[in-house]
Amino acid sequence: MTFTDYIKKMLTGEMIKSSHSADHDTAQTGSEEMAQTPAGPTLLAIDTASTSLATAVLVNGEVRGELFEKMERGQAESLLPFIMKSLREAGVEFADIDGIAVTVGPGAFTGMRIGLATARGLGLARKIPVVGVSSLEAVAYGVEERDHQGRNILVALDSKRTEIFAQAFDAKKNPISAAECVGPRQALLLPPPGPTLLVGDGAARLLTPATHSGGDFFAGTAPGLPRAGNVARIAAERWDNGKNLPPVPLYLRAPDAKRMDELAREKAAKSQDDA
């Protein structure tokens, strides 16, 4: 089956109907009952901006069909099957989706493009809104009350370079700093003085400098990468007020290709100087 055929079958619901007709009938009945008492939009959520692949569906405020798998490669091939499985487990068809929420980064350039391109393509085909959610906010959203206990939150995501992607949030998970690509010591300066919880897959790199900083920092236990269910919840909470981000990549550092190009120019210039 070609990629185009796959998309067509997903948009028409043929794949769900052909493989799970009985489940579909049950889900359709459930969908009709839920439609009588709507509680917010039905959203498909996608995250491929990090070293994982995550999808989920939010129906009447309830996260269903949430999938998560660590995955640094192969996201492009695996995303559509993940979406189909999430829809099937949520008991809905793609025609039932009101909008798509997708992480915009910061994160891996290739991963961001995969998720955003897929989300925008599906949104265009269905003529439904596609909204962006910050990966940093999605991780902060996953911190539980028993973990942060009124503390500020500092999210640190691994950039696969010497710097980290970081942003500070208050105890209510509202941003209190800009998202930045900085070194570990600079990241610790983002939150205001006071008890601060360190979370994210880059938080381990903050532990040693935090110990010697004299600050009041604590190691968190929240998931280090975004969960699609939280991406969907954030998007749903902002659905009516339009505070979701546009579905465009959030770049905090230059692409590797640009860096390599700059290095090549520098090397050529140095060779000329040596000559």
Buried (B, 14 or more C-beta within 10 A) or exposed (E): EEEEEBBBBBBEBEBBBEEBEEBBEEBBEBBEEBEEEEEBBBBBBBBBBBBBBBBBBBBBEEBBBBBBEEBEEEBBEBBBBBBBEBBBBBBBBBEBBBBBBBBBBBBBBBBBBBBBBBBBEBBEEBEBBBBBBBBBBBBBBBBEEEBBEEBBBBBBBBBEEEBBBBBBBBBEBEBBBEBBBBEBEBBBBBBEEEBBBBBBBBBBBBEEBBEEBEBEBBEBEBBBBBBBBBBBBBBBBBBEEEEBBEBEBBBBBEEEEEEEEEEEEEEEEEEEEEE
